[in-house]
Amino acid sequence: MEQYDQLDGYCRMLGHYIPFRYCRTHQNGLPCKKILDCYFERIPIQDFIETHYTDEEKKTIFQESSPKMHSIIELIEQAKRRGQQQTNS
């Protein structure tokens, strides 16, 4: 699994070069969801993913993230709940 860890690649999300190891472990030990896009021209990344990750892990890796507006609304709701809890304490 560590055979490509020293390979550097440009991360479009961070805007600079980073080692493959970072990309491989980005999501709590699982690869970044963009790993296929970033490495498809440099290594056999699809084979790498198929070999090293279960179907369940692949679902987690490549699941769609929630839209930004949904995330913002959820953060606002969480802040409201925290504020209410502090008021009631």
Secondary structure, DSSP 8 states (H G I E B T S, - for coil): --TTTT-EEEETTTTEEEEHHHHHHTBTTB--TTHHHHHTTTS-HHHHHHHHS-HHHHHHHH-----HHHHHHHHHHHHHHHHHHHHH-
